[in-house]
Amino acid sequence: MYITFNCNKTIGVLFCPKKYKQPAPSNVFLNGVRAQFFDQVKYRGVWINASLKDDDDIQRQVKRYAVQQTNSEALLVSALLQ
């Protein structure tokens, strides 16, 4: 059984406990291509950051919900006015 990686889609996040200084990503290569590291990635619709805090993602979801509610209310008022 073999594991294959798509080097163009594979990214990394370096998780580090809060009490330690975040080290620089080491040289990780997959099939001869250096892997990219980011502070934040989207995985299955949820944003995950290197500090493992979900505050940013929660704020993003709350804003999105508020916009959806505002749009729904505007559509309802528009329908009632016609």
C-alpha angles and dihedrals in degrees: 000000000000132000116217125196128202100221091200092058101035114099133165139218120200109219115202131174113255094243092061128070112252106254122218113262112264124232104280116177129192116191089343094307120113112242117237120235125204136183091228134025137177114236120178092338096311124104113229121191133195093256091054091232117138098200094110093049092048091051090049091051093047091051091048091050091048091052091049091050091048091049092048092050091048091051091049092051091046091051092048092050093054 
